[in-house]
C-alpha cells in the first residue's frame, strides 16, 4: 500500500483580554485617539500570531509604548488572560498557547486602567 494517511485537527481559537495599566507623565487620561491607536496596534499585532505561539509580554508592552508619544508613560504594565478566565487571572507572564491553540484579540477586549494621582 503506497498511501499515507494524514490526519488534520483544526486548532481552537482562544480569545485573550489585555489590560493596560498606566500612569501618564502629566497625570492626564489617555485621549480617545491614543486608546484607539493602542487597541488597533495590539489587534494588528495579534493578526500575526500563529497556532501554538508564545505571546511575549515585552512585545505587547512595546506595542503599547510605541503607540503614543515617547515619554507619555511614567509607568506601564501590560497584562493578559484568557477571556473566559476571571479578572484575578490577569498576569504579566508571557502567554504560552498550547500547540493546538490560536490566540486571538479583539479591540473590545483591550481594557485600560489609568493611575492618576
N, CA, C and O atoms as a MOPAC input file, in Angstrom:
PM7 MOZYME 1SCF
protein

 N      0.84900 1    -1.17600 1     0.00000 1
 C      0.00000 1     0.00000 1     0.00000 1
 C      0.89100 1     1.23500 1     0.00000 1
 O      1.68200 1     1.42800 1     0.92300 1
 N      0.77000 1     2.07400 1    -1.02900 1
 C      1.59100 1     3.27600 1    -1.15800 1
 C      0.87600 1     4.53500 1    -0.66900 1
 O      1.31400 1     5.64400 1    -0.97400 1
 N     -0.20400 1     4.38700 1     0.07500 1
 C     -0.92400 1     5.57000 1     0.54900 1
 C     -0.49600 1     5.92400 1     1.97700 1
 O     -0.09800 1     5.07100 1     2.77100 1
 N     -0.59500 1     7.18900 1     2.25300 1
 C     -0.26000 1     7.68600 1     3.58700 1
 C     -1.47200 1     8.44000 1     4.11100 1
 O     -2.05800 1     9.25500 1     3.39800 1
 N     -1.84400 1     8.17200 1     5.34700 1
 C     -2.97700 1     8.84300 1     5.96200 1
 C     -2.46900 1    10.03000 1     6.76700 1
 O     -1.59800 1     9.89400 1     7.62600 1
 N     -3.02400 1    11.18000 1     6.47500 1
 C     -2.67500 1    12.39300 1     7.21200 1
 C     -3.93200 1    12.86600 1     7.92000 1
 O     -4.97400 1    13.07900 1     7.30000 1
 N     -3.81400 1    13.02300 1     9.20500 1
 C     -4.95700 1    13.49100 1     9.99800 1
 C     -4.76300 1    14.97700 1    10.29500 1
 O     -3.65700 1    15.43300 1    10.58400 1
 N     -5.86200 1    15.71100 1    10.21600 1
 C     -5.82800 1    17.14300 1    10.44500 1
 C     -6.85800 1    17.49600 1    11.50300 1
 O     -8.01800 1    17.09300 1    11.41400 1
 N     -6.43400 1    18.23700 1    12.48800 1
 C     -7.35000 1    18.75200 1    13.50200 1
 C     -7.23100 1    20.26400 1    13.50900 1
 O     -6.14900 1    20.82000 1    13.69900 1
 N     -8.34100 1    20.90500 1    13.30300 1
 C     -8.34400 1    22.36600 1    13.30500 1
 C     -8.06400 1    22.84800 1    14.72000 1
 O     -8.60100 1    22.30000 1    15.68200 1
 N     -7.23400 1    23.86200 1    14.85000 1
 C     -6.90500 1    24.42200 1    16.15800 1
 C     -8.08500 1    25.14900 1    16.77200 1
 O     -9.02800 1    25.53900 1    16.08400 1
 N     -8.01300 1    25.31800 1    18.06000 1
 C     -9.05300 1    26.04800 1    18.78800 1
 C     -8.62200 1    27.50100 1    18.94300 1
 O     -7.48300 1    27.77400 1    19.32200 1
 N     -9.52000 1    28.42600 1    18.65500 1
 C     -9.23300 1    29.83500 1    18.83000 1
 C     -9.56400 1    30.22100 1    20.26400 1
 O    -10.64700 1    29.91100 1    20.76100 1
 N     -8.64000 1    30.89400 1    20.92400 1
 C     -8.84500 1    31.34600 1    22.29600 1
 C     -8.71400 1    32.86600 1    22.32200 1
 O     -7.67300 1    33.42200 1    21.97100 1
 N     -9.78100 1    33.51900 1    22.74000 1
 C     -9.75400 1    34.97300 1    22.83200 1
 C     -9.03100 1    35.39700 1    24.09900 1
 O     -9.24200 1    34.83900 1    25.17600 1
 N     -8.18100 1    36.39000 1    23.94500 1
 C     -7.44200 1    36.94000 1    25.07200 1
 C     -8.00800 1    38.29600 1    25.46100 1
 O     -8.62300 1    38.98300 1    24.64500 1
 N     -7.79600 1    38.66800 1    26.70400 1
 C     -8.01900 1    40.02800 1    27.18100 1
 C     -6.64700 1    40.61800 1    27.46200 1
 O     -5.74900 1    39.92700 1    27.94300 1
 N     -6.49400 1    41.88800 1    27.16200 1
 C     -5.27400 1    42.61700 1    27.50200 1
 C     -5.69400 1    43.79800 1    28.36500 1
 O     -6.60400 1    44.55000 1    28.01600 1
 N     -5.01300 1    43.94600 1    29.50200 1
 C     -5.26400 1    45.09700 1    30.37800 1
 C     -4.01000 1    45.97100 1    30.38500 1
 O     -2.91200 1    45.50800 1    30.69200 1
 N     -4.20000 1    47.23400 1    30.04100 1
 C     -3.11500 1    48.20700 1    30.02700 1
 C     -3.25900 1    49.06100 1    31.29000 1
 O     -4.21000 1    49.82900 1    31.43300 1
 N     -2.30200 1    48.90800 1    32.19300 1
 C     -2.27400 1    49.71400 1    33.41600 1
 C     -1.15900 1    50.73500 1    33.25500 1
 O      0.00100 1    50.37800 1    33.04900 1
 N     -1.51900 1    52.00200 1    33.35100 1
 C     -0.50100 1    53.02000 1    33.08000 1
 C     -0.70900 1    54.26200 1    33.91300 1
 O     -1.79500 1    54.53200 1    34.42600 1
 N      0.36700 1    55.00100 1    34.02600 1
 C      0.34800 1    56.32300 1    34.62800 1
 C      1.02800 1    57.23800 1    33.62400 1
 O      2.12300 1    56.93600 1    33.14800 1
 N      0.39900 1    58.33500 1    33.30500 1
 C      0.99600 1    59.26700 1    32.35500 1
 C      1.87500 1    60.26500 1    33.09900 1
 O      1.67400 1    60.52100 1    34.28600 1
 N      2.83200 1    60.81300 1    32.40200 1
 C      3.79500 1    61.73000 1    32.99800 1
 C      3.09400 1    62.93500 1    33.63000 1
 O      3.47300 1    63.36800 1    34.71900 1
 N      2.08800 1    63.47300 1    32.96400 1
 C      1.40200 1    64.66900 1    33.46800 1
 C      0.08000 1    64.35100 1    34.16800 1
 O     -0.74600 1    65.24000 1    34.37400 1
 N     -0.11900 1    63.07100 1    34.53600 1
 C     -1.31800 1    62.62500 1    35.26400 1
 C     -2.62600 1    62.93900 1    34.53400 1
 O     -3.63800 1    63.23400 1    35.16900 1
 N     -2.60400 1    62.87700 1    33.22100 1
 C     -3.82900 1    63.06800 1    32.45000 1
 C     -4.28300 1    61.72800 1    31.88400 1
 O     -3.48300 1    60.80600 1    31.71800 1
 N     -5.55200 1    61.63600 1    31.59700 1
 C     -6.09500 1    60.43000 1    30.98000 1
 C     -5.59900 1    60.31000 1    29.54400 1
 O     -5.20500 1    61.29700 1    28.92200 1
 N     -5.62400 1    59.10000 1    29.03800 1
 C     -5.32700 1    58.90000 1    27.62600 1
 C     -6.47700 1    59.46000 1    26.79600 1
 O     -7.64000 1    59.36000 1    27.18600 1
 N     -6.14800 1    60.04200 1    25.66800 1
 C     -7.19400 1    60.55900 1    24.78400 1
 C     -7.86500 1    59.38900 1    24.06800 1
 O     -7.32800 1    58.28200 1    24.02700 1
 N     -9.02700 1    59.64500 1    23.51400 1
 C     -9.72800 1    58.62100 1    22.72700 1
 C     -8.86700 1    58.17800 1    21.54600 1
 O     -8.85100 1    57.00000 1    21.18900 1
 N     -8.15300 1    59.12800 1    20.94300 1
 C     -7.28000 1    58.79300 1    19.81300 1
 C     -6.14600 1    57.87200 1    20.25700 1
 O     -5.80500 1    56.92500 1    19.54800 1
 N     -5.56000 1    58.14200 1    21.42900 1
 C     -4.48700 1    57.28800 1    21.93700 1
 C     -5.00400 1    55.88100 1    22.23500 1
 O     -4.35900 1    54.89100 1    21.89000 1
 N     -6.16000 1    55.79900 1    22.87000 1
 C     -6.75600 1    54.49600 1    23.18900 1
 C     -7.05800 1    53.72700 1    21.90500 1
 O     -6.79100 1    52.52900 1    21.81400 1
 N     -7.61000 1    54.41600 1    20.92900 1
 C     -7.92500 1    53.78100 1    19.65000 1
 C     -6.66000 1    53.27300 1    18.95600 1
 O     -6.64400 1    52.16600 1    18.41600 1
 N     -5.60300 1    54.08800 1    18.97200 1
 C     -4.34400 1    53.69200 1    18.33300 1
 C     -3.73500 1    52.48500 1    19.03200 1
 O     -3.29900 1    51.54000 1    18.37400 1
 N     -3.70200 1    52.50900 1    20.36300 1
 C     -3.14700 1    51.38500 1    21.11900 1
 C     -3.92400 1    50.11400 1    20.80700 1
 O     -3.33200 1    49.08400 1    20.48700 1
 N     -5.24700 1    50.18300 1    20.90000 1
 C     -6.08100 1    48.99900 1    20.65400 1
 C     -5.88300 1    48.47500 1    19.23500 1
 O     -5.74100 1    47.26900 1    19.03100 1
 N     -5.87400 1    49.37700 1    18.25500 1
 C     -5.69000 1    48.96600 1    16.85800 1
 C     -4.33200 1    48.31300 1    16.64400 1
 O     -4.22600 1    47.31900 1    15.92500 1
 N     -3.30300 1    48.85800 1    17.25700 1
 C     -1.96700 1    48.29000 1    17.09800 1
 C     -1.84200 1    46.92800 1    17.77300 1
 O     -1.15800 1    46.04400 1    17.25800 1
 N     -2.49300 1    46.75300 1    18.91600 1
 C     -2.48000 1    45.44000 1    19.57200 1
 C     -3.22400 1    44.40500 1    18.72500 1
 O     -2.77200 1    43.26700 1    18.59700 1
 N     -4.34600 1    44.79300 1    18.15600 1
 C     -5.09900 1    43.87500 1    17.29400 1
 C     -4.27900 1    43.53700 1    16.04500 1
 O     -4.25000 1    42.38400 1    15.61300 1
 N     -3.61900 1    44.53500 1    15.47000 1
 C     -2.76200 1    44.27300 1    14.29500 1
 C     -1.65500 1    43.28800 1    14.65600 1
 O     -1.34100 1    42.39100 1    13.87400 1
 N     -1.06900 1    43.45100 1    15.82700 1
 C     -0.05300 1    42.50600 1    16.28600 1
 C     -0.64400 1    41.10700 1    16.40400 1
 O     -0.01800 1    40.12600 1    16.00400 1
 N     -1.84200 1    41.01900 1    16.95000 1
 C     -2.47000 1    39.70400 1    17.16200 1
 C     -2.74400 1    38.97600 1    15.85200 1
 O     -2.80500 1    37.74600 1    15.82400 1
 N     -2.90700 1    39.72000 1    14.77900 1
 C     -3.17300 1    39.09300 1    13.48900 1
 C     -1.95800 1    38.34100 1    12.95100 1
 O     -2.07800 1    37.55800 1    12.01000 1
 N     -0.79400 1    38.57600 1    13.54500 1
 C      0.41000 1    37.85400 1    13.13100 1
 C      0.66200 1    36.60500 1    13.98200 1
 O      1.58300 1    35.83800 1    13.70100 1
 N     -0.15300 1    36.40100 1    15.01800 1
 C      0.05300 1    35.25900 1    15.90100 1
 C     -0.29100 1    33.95900 1    15.19400 1
 O     -1.23500 1    33.89600 1    14.40600 1
 N      0.48300 1    32.92800 1    15.48500 1
 C      0.29500 1    31.61200 1    14.87800 1
 C     -0.20500 1    30.60400 1    15.90700 1
 O     -0.17300 1    30.84900 1    17.11300 1
 N     -0.65500 1    29.49500 1    15.41300 1
 C     -1.08500 1    28.37700 1    16.23900 1
 C      0.04400 1    27.98000 1    17.18400 1
 O      1.16700 1    27.73700 1    16.74500 1
 N     -0.25100 1    27.91300 1    18.47700 1
 C      0.72900 1    27.46700 1    19.45300 1
 C      1.81200 1    28.46700 1    19.79700 1
 O      2.78400 1    28.11100 1    20.46200 1
 N      1.67000 1    29.70400 1    19.36200 1
 C      2.71900 1    30.70700 1    19.56800 1
 C      2.71000 1    31.24800 1    20.99200 1
 O      1.65000 1    31.41700 1    21.59600 1
 N      3.89100 1    31.51600 1    21.51700 1
 C      4.01800 1    32.20700 1    22.79200 1
 C      3.89100 1    33.70200 1    22.53300 1
 O      4.54200 1    34.24400 1    21.63900 1
 N      3.05300 1    34.36300 1    23.32000 1
 C      2.85700 1    35.80200 1    23.19900 1
 C      3.70500 1    36.44400 1    24.29900 1
 O      3.38200 1    36.34100 1    25.48300 1
 N      4.77500 1    37.09600 1    23.90100 1
 C      5.69500 1    37.67800 1    24.86900 1
 C      5.15100 1    38.98600 1    25.40600 1
 O      4.75700 1    39.86400 1    24.63800 1
 N      5.12900 1    39.11800 1    26.73100 1
 C      4.62000 1    40.32000 1    27.36600 1
 C      5.40600 1    41.54500 1    26.90600 1
 O      4.83500 1    42.62000 1    26.72300 1
 N      6.70100 1    41.38400 1    26.72200 1
 C      7.52800 1    42.50200 1    26.28200 1
 C      7.02300 1    43.06500 1    24.94500 1
 O      6.99200 1    44.27900 1    24.75000 1
 N      6.63500 1    42.18100 1    24.04100 1
 C      6.15800 1    42.61700 1    22.72700 1
 C      4.86200 1    43.40700 1    22.86000 1
 O      4.66400 1    44.40400 1    22.16500 1
 N      3.98500 1    42.96400 1    23.74900 1
 C      2.73600 1    43.70000 1    23.98500 1
 C      3.03500 1    45.08600 1    24.55900 1
 O      2.49000 1    46.08800 1    24.09500 1
 N      3.90400 1    45.13700 1    25.57200 1
 C      4.24600 1    46.42000 1    26.19400 1
 C      4.93400 1    47.34900 1    25.19500 1
 O      4.68600 1    48.55400 1    25.18700 1
 N      5.78900 1    46.78900 1    24.36600 1
 C      6.47500 1    47.58400 1    23.35300 1
 C      5.46100 1    48.16800 1    22.35600 1
 O      5.58700 1    49.31900 1    21.93900 1
 N      4.47500 1    47.38000 1    21.98700 1
 C      3.44000 1    47.85100 1    21.06900 1
 C      2.64400 1    48.99000 1    21.68400 1
 O      2.35600 1    49.98100 1    21.01400 1
 N      2.28600 1    48.85300 1    22.96500 1
 C      1.55100 1    49.92000 1    23.65500 1
 C      2.41000 1    51.17800 1    23.73200 1
 O      1.95600 1    52.26700 1    23.38000 1
 N      3.64500 1    51.02700 1    24.19200 1
 C      4.52200 1    52.18700 1    24.36300 1
 C      4.81000 1    52.92900 1    23.07500 1
 O      4.92400 1    54.15500 1    23.07100 1
 N      4.92900 1    52.19100 1    21.98200 1
 C      5.23700 1    52.83400 1    20.70600 1
 C      3.99700 1    53.42700 1    20.03200 1
 O      4.10400 1    54.05700 1    18.98000 1
 N      2.82400 1    53.22600 1    20.63700 1
 C      1.57400 1    53.73900 1    20.05700 1
 C      1.26500 1    55.16200 1    20.49500 1
 O      0.33600 1    55.78700 1    19.98500 1
 N      2.04200 1    55.67000 1    21.43700 1
 C      1.81900 1    57.03000 1    21.93900 1
 C      3.12900 1    57.81200 1    21.84400 1
 O      4.16700 1    57.25800 1    21.48300 1
 N      3.07100 1    59.09100 1    22.16900 1
 C      4.25600 1    59.94800 1    22.14800 1
 C      5.31800 1    59.39900 1    23.10100 1
 O      5.00200 1    58.95300 1    24.20400 1
 N      6.55500 1    59.43600 1    22.67400 1
 C      7.66300 1    58.98500 1    23.51400 1
 C      7.63500 1    59.75000 1    24.83200 1
 O      7.49300 1    60.97300 1    24.83900 1
 N      7.76700 1    59.04400 1    25.93000 1
 C      7.77100 1    59.68100 1    27.24000 1
 C      6.39100 1    59.95400 1    27.81100 1
 O      6.28000 1    60.62000 1    28.84100 1
 N      5.34000 1    59.46100 1    27.17600 1
 C      3.96200 1    59.70100 1    27.64500 1
 C      3.68900 1    58.98000 1    28.96500 1
 O      2.97100 1    59.49800 1    29.82000 1
 N      4.26200 1    57.78200 1    29.13000 1
 C      4.00500 1    56.98800 1    30.33100 1
 C      5.15600 1    57.11800 1    31.32500 1
 O      6.32700 1    57.09200 1    30.94700 1
 N      4.80200 1    57.26000 1    32.60300 1
 C      5.81900 1    57.14400 1    33.64800 1
 C      5.77600 1    55.73800 1    34.24000 1
 O      6.70300 1    55.30900 1    34.92700 1
 N      4.68500 1    55.03200 1    33.96000 1
 C      4.54200 1    53.64500 1    34.40500 1
 C      3.65200 1    52.92300 1    33.40300 1
 O      2.62500 1    53.45100 1    32.97500 1
 N      4.05800 1    51.70400 1    33.03100 1
 C      3.27700 1    50.92000 1    32.07900 1
 C      3.38000 1    49.44500 1    32.43200 1
 O      4.47200 1    48.88300 1    32.51400 1
 N      2.23500 1    48.83700 1    32.63800 1
 C      2.15800 1    47.40000 1    32.88400 1
 C      1.10000 1    46.84700 1    31.93100 1
 O     -0.01900 1    47.35600 1    31.87100 1
 N      1.45900 1    45.81100 1    31.19700 1
 C      0.51600 1    45.17100 1    30.28300 1
 C      0.30600 1    43.74600 1    30.77300 1
 O      1.26300 1    43.00000 1    30.98300 1
 N     -0.95200 1    43.37900 1    30.95000 1
 C     -1.30900 1    42.06400 1    31.47600 1
 C     -2.24000 1    41.34700 1    30.50500 1
 O     -2.98000 1    41.98100 1    29.75300 1
 N     -2.19100 1    40.02300 1    30.53200 1
 C     -3.06900 1    39.21900 1    29.67700 1
 C     -3.76000 1    38.13900 1    30.49200 1
 O     -3.32300 1    37.77000 1    31.58200 1
 N     -4.84300 1    37.65000 1    29.93100 1
 C     -5.54200 1    36.47800 1    30.45400 1
 C     -6.41400 1    35.94200 1    29.33800 1
 O     -6.70100 1    36.64800 1    28.37100 1
 N     -6.83500 1    34.69900 1    29.47100 1
 C     -7.84100 1    34.18600 1    28.53900 1
 C     -9.16800 1    34.83600 1    28.89800 1
 O     -9.48400 1    34.99700 1    30.07600 1
 N     -9.93400 1    35.20400 1    27.90000 1
 C    -11.18800 1    35.92800 1    28.11100 1
 C    -12.13900 1    35.17400 1    29.04100 1
 O    -12.88500 1    35.79100 1    29.80100 1
 N    -12.11300 1    33.85400 1    28.98000 1
 C    -13.02100 1    33.05000 1    29.78900 1
 C    -12.63100 1    32.99700 1    31.26700 1
 O    -13.40600 1    32.51800 1    32.09400 1
 N    -11.44200 1    33.48100 1    31.59900 1
 C    -10.94800 1    33.43000 1    32.97200 1
 C    -11.36700 1    34.69200 1    33.75100 1
 O    -11.62900 1    35.73300 1    33.14800 1
 N    -11.42900 1    34.59800 1    35.08600 1
 C    -11.79600 1    35.77800 1    35.88700 1
 C    -10.69700 1    36.83700 1    35.85300 1
 O     -9.55200 1    36.54000 1    35.51200 1
 N    -11.04900 1    38.07000 1    36.20800 1
 C    -10.08200 1    39.16800 1    36.19500 1
 C     -8.88300 1    38.90300 1    37.09800 1
 O     -7.80200 1    39.44400 1    36.86600 1
 N     -9.06200 1    38.08900 1    38.11200 1
 C     -7.93900 1    37.76100 1    39.00800 1
 C     -6.85300 1    36.95800 1    38.28700 1
 O     -5.77400 1    36.74100 1    38.83900 1
 N     -7.13400 1    36.51900 1    37.06100 1
 C     -6.17300 1    35.73400 1    36.27700 1
 C     -5.20600 1    36.59200 1    35.46300 1
 O     -4.26100 1    36.06400 1    34.87600 1
 N     -5.42700 1    37.90800 1    35.42000 1
 C     -4.50300 1    38.76500 1    34.67000 1
 C     -3.08700 1    38.56600 1    35.18300 1
 O     -2.86300 1    38.46200 1    36.38900 1
 N     -2.12900 1    38.51200 1    34.25800 1
 C     -0.73100 1    38.30500 1    34.61000 1
 C      0.17900 1    39.02500 1    33.63200 1
 O     -0.19500 1    39.29100 1    32.49000 1
 N      1.37500 1    39.33300 1    34.09900 1
 C      2.38400 1    39.91900 1    33.22200 1
 C      3.27400 1    38.83800 1    32.61000 1
 O      4.19900 1    39.14500 1    31.85900 1
 N      2.99400 1    37.57800 1    32.93100 1
 C      3.76400 1    36.47600 1    32.33800 1
 C      3.47500 1    36.38400 1    30.84400 1
 O      2.42500 1    36.82600 1    30.37600 1
 N      4.41300 1    35.80800 1    30.10400 1
 C      4.17200 1    35.53300 1    28.69400 1
 C      3.00500 1    34.55800 1    28.58700 1
 O      2.85700 1    33.67000 1    29.42500 1
 N      2.17300 1    34.72200 1    27.55300 1
 C      1.07200 1    33.79500 1    27.32700 1
 C      1.58800 1    32.66500 1    26.44100 1
 O      2.01900 1    32.89200 1    25.31000 1
 N      1.53700 1    31.45000 1    26.97100 1
 C      2.03100 1    30.28800 1    26.23600 1
 C      0.82600 1    29.48800 1    25.74800 1
 O      0.14700 1    28.82300 1    26.53000 1
 N      0.57700 1    29.56400 1    24.45400 1
 C     -0.55400 1    28.85500 1    23.85900 1
 C     -0.19500 1    27.38300 1    23.66400 1
 O      0.93600 1    27.04900 1    23.30900 1
 N     -1.15700 1    26.52500 1    23.89900 1
 C     -0.96600 1    25.10600 1    23.59600 1
 C     -0.75300 1    24.95000 1    22.09500 1
 O     -1.11400 1    25.83500 1    21.32000 1
 N     -0.17700 1    23.84700 1    21.69000 1
 C      0.18200 1    23.65500 1    20.27600 1
 C     -1.02100 1    23.69500 1    19.33500 1
 O     -0.86700 1    23.95200 1    18.14100 1
 N     -2.21400 1    23.44300 1    19.86700 1
 C     -3.42300 1    23.44900 1    19.02900 1
 C     -4.28400 1    24.69000 1    19.26500 1
 O     -5.46200 1    24.70100 1    18.90800 1
 N     -3.70800 1    25.73300 1    19.86300 1
 C     -4.47400 1    26.93900 1    20.20400 1
 C     -3.96900 1    28.13100 1    19.40100 1
 O     -2.76500 1    28.37300 1    19.30300 1
 N     -4.91200 1    28.86600 1    18.83100 1
 C     -4.61500 1    30.10200 1    18.12100 1
 C     -5.10500 1    31.26500 1    18.97700 1
 O     -6.31300 1    31.47300 1    19.09700 1
 N     -4.17900 1    32.03400 1    19.58000 1
 C     -4.60300 1    33.19400 1    20.37600 1
 C     -5.20100 1    34.26700 1    19.46900 1
 O     -4.75300 1    34.46300 1    18.33900 1
 N     -6.21800 1    34.95700 1    19.98200 1
 C     -6.87800 1    36.00000 1    19.20500 1
 C     -7.19800 1    37.16800 1    20.13200 1
 O     -7.38100 1    36.98100 1    21.33500 1
 N     -7.26500 1    38.36500 1    19.57200 1
 C     -7.55800 1    39.56000 1    20.35200 1
 C     -8.45300 1    40.48300 1    19.55100 1
 O     -8.18600 1    40.76100 1    18.38200 1
 N     -9.51200 1    40.95600 1    20.18000 1
 C    -10.40600 1    41.95000 1    19.59600 1
 C    -10.18500 1    43.27900 1    20.30700 1
 O     -9.81600 1    43.30000 1    21.48200 1
 N    -10.40400 1    44.37500 1    19.61400 1
 C    -10.18200 1    45.68100 1    20.23800 1
 C    -11.07500 1    45.87900 1    21.45800 1
 O    -10.69400 1    46.58100 1    22.39500 1
 N    -12.25200 1    45.27200 1    21.45800 1
 C    -13.15600 1    45.39500 1    22.60900 1
 C    -12.65100 1    44.62700 1    23.82100 1
 O    -13.18600 1    44.78100 1    24.91900 1
 N    -11.62900 1    43.80400 1    23.63500 1
 C    -11.05900 1    43.02700 1    24.74000 1
 C     -9.78400 1    43.64700 1    25.29700 1
 O     -9.05400 1    43.00900 1    26.05600 1
 N     -9.51900 1    44.89700 1    24.91400 1
 C     -8.40700 1    45.64800 1    25.49600 1
 C     -9.01400 1    46.63900 1    26.46800 1
 O     -9.84700 1    47.46200 1    26.08700 1
 N     -8.59800 1    46.56100 1    27.72200 1
 C     -9.13700 1    47.46200 1    28.75600 1
 C     -8.00800 1    48.30400 1    29.32800 1
 O     -6.84000 1    47.91700 1    29.29400 1
 N     -8.37700 1    49.44200 1    29.84400 1
 C     -7.40800 1    50.41700 1    30.34200 1
 C     -7.68300 1    50.74900 1    31.79400 1
 O     -8.82700 1    50.94500 1    32.20500 1
 N     -6.61100 1    50.80600 1    32.55600 1
 C     -6.69300 1    51.17800 1    33.96300 1
 C     -5.63700 1    52.25900 1    34.18400 1
 O     -4.44500 1    51.96500 1    34.27900 1
 N     -6.08500 1    53.50900 1    34.26600 1
 C     -5.16200 1    54.62400 1    34.43600 1
 C     -4.99100 1    54.95500 1    35.90500 1
 O     -5.95100 1    55.01300 1    36.67300 1
 N     -3.74900 1    55.16900 1    36.26500 1
 C     -3.42800 1    55.55900 1    37.63300 1
 C     -3.18300 1    57.05900 1    37.62400 1
 O     -2.17500 1    57.53200 1    37.10000 1
 N     -4.10400 1    57.79100 1    38.20100 1
 C     -3.99200 1    59.25300 1    38.24300 1
 C     -3.83000 1    59.65400 1    39.70600 1
 O     -4.61800 1    59.25900 1    40.56600 1
 N     -2.79100 1    60.44800 1    39.97000 1
 C     -2.52500 1    60.87600 1    41.34800 1
 C     -3.01100 1    62.28900 1    41.55100 1
 O     -2.88000 1    62.83500 1    42.64700 1

